[in-house]
Amino acid sequence: METVTDIGAFIIRSPGILGDRPRLAGTRVSVQRVVGWYKLGLTAEEIAEQMGNVTLAQVYAALTYYHANREEIEAYLAVEKADFERLVAEAG
């Protein structure tokens, strides 16, 4: 019989790792990082290939988490963008 994987096990949170943000289990890759690449126009296959340390299933799990929890991930992305813009302005 084929092994069945519980897709709920792909996304985890750990206190003290990535600010307790959702990430791919067994990695330090956050869901928001995968979504950032996705928003740049990369396909799931391209993201998995570019990152090299994640599987296609993990990328799809991250994208599924994003679509199911869009408000949460968009808030993380907004903070990240504001921080970047502040740093650019300070370096200016």
N, C-alpha and C positions, 0 to 999 in steps of 0.2 A: 504494500500500500504506500502511496506517495505521502510524503510529509506535508502537512498543512501548516502554513504560517499564519498566525494571528496578526493581522495588519495593525491592530492596536498597539502592538509591541514595537513598532517602528519609531514612534514619537514619544519621547520622555522629557521629564523635567527633573533637574537635580539641584537642590539648594547649593549655592556656591559655584555653580558652573554656568557660565553665560548669563548670569543674573537671573537664574531660574527660568529662563525663556525656553520655549519648546525647541527641542533639537532632535536630530537623528540619533537613535540609540547606538551606542558604541562609538560615537564620534563627537567632535566638538563643532559640528556643522549645525547652525541654527536653521530653523524653518525660514526665518526672514532672509537669510543669505541665499537659500535656494530660490525664494520668491523674488529677490532682487535680480537674479540672473534671468528668471522667467520674464520679469517685467522689461528686461532689456531685449527681449525677443528670442531668447534661446529656447529650443525645445527641451523636453525632459531628457531625451537622448543626448543632446549636446551638453546639457548641464552635467549629467553623469560622466560623460567623456572628459569634459574640461576639468572637473573636480578630481576625477581619478580614484578617489578613496570612498566613493559611495556607489551603491547599485542603482539601477534604473527603478527598481521597486521602492527604494528609499526616497528617491526624488519624487516619484508619484505620490508616496505617502505624505511628503512635505507639502506638495501642491494640494492634495486632498484636505489636509489639515488647514491650509490657508483658505481654501474656498469654503470650508465649514466654519471657520473662525476669522473671517476677513477683518472684522473690526479690530480684533486684538493685534493681528500682524501689521495692519496698516498703521496702528498707533506706534508700534515699535519702529516701523520704517520712517514715520514722521519725526520721531525723536532723533533717529540716526541722521536724517537729512538736516535737521536743525543744528545738531552738533557739528556736522561737517561745514555747514554754512558759517557758523560762528567761528570755527577754526580758520577758515579761509579769510574771513573779515579781520580776525586778529593778526593774521600773518601778513595781510595786505599792505 
